[in-house]
Amino acid sequence: MSNISVIIPIYNVESYLAQCLDSVLGQSYKHIEVICIDDGSTDSSGAIAQQYASKDSRIIYIQQENQGVAVARNNGLERASGEYIAFMDPDDFYPTTTTLERLYTKAKHANALICGGGFSDYINGTIKTTYPREFYGYTFTQEGFIDYDKWQFDFGFHRFIYQKEFLLTHNLHYPPLKRYQDPVFFIQAMLLAKRFYALTDTTYCYRVGHQDRAKWQAKHWGDQTKAMSEILALAKAHNLHTLYDLTLFRASIESQILLHLVKRGIAPLPQLIDLASLLDSNPARVNSDYPLSISKPYPTYYESLLYEISTHIAQNIATINLYQCKLGRIFTKILQQYARFKKWKARRK
């Protein structure tokens, strides 16, 4: 039995996979198993993983039809035999050779269900560890236990290890979503554990720069909105006001990105309307730490977003046809949302 199972879902990452596997296999802590799940790659990623597996018995190679990263991670979790679980993405890597040793040693000593350190971005050969305020939870200034209800962060699940028995006892798995499934899993785990053990070390390097939102399909955007909606519901249920505000802030940023892509004709309009509806049905709190826009205060933000959507529809009938949407249905939905917004605005006076 291994002490740590490192689960790596693999899909078309031939340019980065070797660095990732070298990072994991080169760890000073040797009592690990590495579960590589090839999620139907069409490049040489599967061959690279198999080549590594032929040389290192700690690698378990699993091949599956393309079903998405959530299914791949869940299949890896079912196969894992380690006392603790680590999740690694195939284009990322560990910052030092002692990362897993530090995580496991500290987790065992503290008897922690979840243990993790700082997050970092890897950009053009440089590791970045400083972030704007909406990423306040990426680093820790002191070591020790932190109660989740006092932290309330959502990103960077990779930098933690999770006790396998804890995950299985609570039937914790990734929801079957194309995007944003990891914050849902992470928050659910944190809520059940109630606290985690934090390290000041940086324990994960996330590669930035090769992702392209323009390649997302309708399901990616739709699933992201579903996940944000679930997180907002969790935040409300557990009185996590900071998490609630933070999620709305992230949704507002995503709406601007999606609006830009819709205007370029390379993203789906219905998913933008659904995201706008999410913002409408979850109004920001008064004196929120994370206002719903960088440039506009709420409720002006939502009102202007609806105006931009309706203007775009009126000026780009071809776009509507492209996405096979009935103009009347879309306008009806917008008018219904706008009516709700007006009622909400009236109640606020």
URKA-V97003 format. One record per residue. RES is the residue in one small letter. PSI is psi in radians with two decimals (none if undefined). OMEGA is omega in whole degrees, -180 to 180 (none if undefined). Layout:
BEGIN
RES:PSI:OMEGA
RES:PSI:OMEGA
END
This chain:
BEGIN
m:2.32:177
s:2.70:177
n:-0.51:179
i:2.28:171
s:2.10:178
v:2.02:-177
i:2.16:-177
i:1.84:173
p:2.40:-174
i:2.24:174
y:1.91:174
n:1.03:180
v:0.69:-175
e:-0.48:-177
s:-0.36:-172
y:-0.25:-170
l:-0.69:-179
a:-0.77:178
q:-0.71:179
c:-0.90:-178
l:-0.66:177
d:-0.68:179
s:-0.72:-178
v:-0.84:-177
l:-0.39:-180
g:0.12:179
q:2.50:179
s:-0.50:178
y:2.04:-170
k:-0.23:-176
h:1.13:-178
i:2.78:166
e:2.56:-177
v:1.94:-177
i:1.89:180
c:2.05:180
i:1.88:178
d:1.91:-174
d:0.97:177
g:0.69:180
s:2.52:178
t:0.02:175
d:-2.71:-176
s:0.21:-178
s:-0.79:-180
g:-0.74:180
a:-0.66:178
i:-0.79:180
a:-0.72:179
q:-0.64:178
q:-0.75:177
y:-0.71:-179
a:-0.59:-180
s:-0.33:-177
k:-0.25:-178
d:2.02:-175
s:-0.19:179
r:-0.21:-179
i:2.27:172
i:2.05:-178
y:2.20:180
i:2.34:179
q:2.37:179
q:2.80:172
e:2.69:-178
n:1.97:-180
q:-0.02:179
g:2.80:-174
v:-0.57:-179
a:-0.82:179
v:-0.71:180
a:-0.81:179
r:-0.72:179
n:-0.69:177
n:-0.65:176
g:-0.69:179
l:-0.69:179
e:-0.55:-178
r:-0.35:-172
a:2.51:178
s:-0.03:-176
g:2.75:176
e:-0.64:177
y:2.67:-180
i:2.33:171
a:2.46:178
f:2.14:179
m:2.37:173
d:2.59:-168
p:-0.13:176
d:0.14:-179
d:-3.07:-179
f:2.91:176
y:2.49:-175
p:-0.48:180
t:2.92:178
t:-0.16:-178
t:0.16:-175
t:-0.92:-178
l:-0.61:177
e:-0.78:179
r:-0.81:-178
l:-0.83:-177
y:-0.80:-179
t:-0.80:-180
k:-0.70:179
a:-0.77:-180
k:-0.79:-178
h:-0.65:-178
a:-0.10:-175
n:0.84:-175
a:2.43:174
l:-0.58:179
i:2.36:-179
c:2.34:-179
g:2.97:-179
g:-2.58:-176
g:2.77:179
f:2.61:176
s:2.66:175
d:2.41:177
y:1.92:-174
i:1.96:177
n:0.81:176
g:0.01:-179
t:2.37:178
i:2.14:-178
k:2.29:-179
t:0.19:176
t:2.44:-171
y:2.78:172
p:3.01:-168
r:-0.48:180
e:-0.11:176
f:0.57:-176
y:-0.47:-175
g:0.09:-178
y:-0.31:-180
t:2.74:178
f:2.40:-177
t:-0.28:177
q:2.68:-178
e:2.52:176
g:-3.14:-180
f:2.48:176
i:2.26:176
d:2.33:-177
y:-0.61:-178
d:-0.21:175
k:-0.19:-177
w:-0.99:172
q:0.88:177
f:2.91:-170
d:-0.33:-173
f:2.79:172
g:0.65:-178
f:-0.42:-176
h:-0.50:-172
r:0.02:-180
f:2.70:166
i:2.62:-173
y:2.33:177
q:2.17:-175
k:-0.76:-179
e:-0.67:178
f:-0.79:-180
l:-0.79:-177
l:-0.66:179
t:-0.67:-178
h:0.14:178
n:0.78:-179
l:2.05:177
h:2.89:177
y:2.32:178
p:2.60:-175
p:1.19:-179
l:2.60:178
k:-0.56:-179
r:2.64:171
y:0.33:179
q:-0.44:-177
d:-0.71:175
p:-0.60:178
v:-0.86:177
f:-0.82:-176
f:-0.84:-179
i:-0.72:178
q:-0.73:178
a:-0.77:-179
m:-0.69:180
l:-0.66:180
l:-0.65:180
a:-0.48:180
k:-0.53:178
r:2.89:178
f:2.82:179
y:2.15:-175
a:2.47:174
l:2.61:177
t:-0.26:178
d:2.64:167
t:2.19:-173
t:0.14:179
y:2.46:174
c:2.07:-176
y:2.10:-177
r:2.23:-177
v:2.51:171
g:-0.34:-178
h:-0.04:177
q:2.54:-176
d:1.88:-180
r:-0.49:-178
a:-0.31:180
k:-0.09:179
w:2.52:175
q:3.05:-178
a:-0.69:-177
k:-0.61:178
h:-0.86:-180
w:-0.72:-180
g:-0.75:180
d:-0.61:178
q:-0.74:178
t:-0.70:177
k:-0.76:-179
a:-0.74:178
m:-0.67:178
s:-0.72:179
e:-0.69:180
i:-0.70:177
l:-0.69:178
a:-0.73:178
l:-0.74:-180
a:-0.73:178
k:-0.78:-176
a:-0.55:-176
h:0.22:179
n:0.73:179
l:1.45:-172
h:-0.65:179
t:-0.74:177
l:-0.70:178
y:-0.89:180
d:-0.74:-177
l:-0.71:-180
t:-0.71:176
l:-0.67:177
f:-0.79:179
r:-0.68:179
a:-0.66:179
s:-0.68:177
i:-0.76:180
e:-0.63:-180
s:-0.63:179
q:-0.69:177
i:-0.81:-179
l:-0.69:178
l:-0.74:179
h:-0.74:-179
l:-0.63:176
v:-0.75:180
k:-0.49:177
r:-0.12:178
g:0.35:-177
i:0.29:178
a:2.73:-174
p:2.22:178
l:-0.76:-178
p:-0.63:-180
q:-0.53:175
l:-0.70:179
i:-0.68:178
d:-0.68:179
l:-0.69:175
a:-0.68:179
s:-0.66:177
l:-0.76:179
l:-0.62:180
d:-0.73:-175
s:-0.07:178
n:1.27:-176
p:2.57:180
a:2.63:177
r:2.71:175
v:2.44:-179
n:0.58:178
s:2.52:177
d:-0.40:-178
y:1.46:180
p:2.71:-171
l:0.21:176
s:2.66:175
i:-0.64:-172
s:-0.34:-175
k:2.41:176
p:2.66:172
y:2.41:15
p:0.04:180
t:-0.59:-177
y:-0.90:-177
y:-0.72:180
e:-0.75:-179
s:-0.57:178
l:-0.77:177
l:-0.69:180
y:-0.76:-179
e:-0.67:179
i:-0.85:-178
s:-0.67:178
t:-0.73:179
h:-0.71:179
i:-0.80:-177
a:-0.56:-175
q:-0.21:-174
n:1.15:180
i:-0.58:-180
a:-0.60:179
t:-0.69:179
i:-0.81:179
n:-0.65:-179
l:-0.70:-178
y:0.18:174
q:0.80:180
c:2.43:177
k:2.16:-175
l:-0.73:-179
g:-0.73:-179
r:-0.72:-178
i:-0.80:179
f:-0.67:178
t:-0.76:-179
k:-0.73:179
i:-0.77:-179
l:-0.66:177
q:-0.76:179
q:-0.74:-178
y:-0.64:178
a:-0.74:177
r:-0.71:179
f:-0.77:-180
k:-0.71:178
k:-0.75:180
w:-0.74:-179
k:-0.68:180
a:-0.69:180
r:-0.50:-178
r:-0.35:-177
k:none:none
END
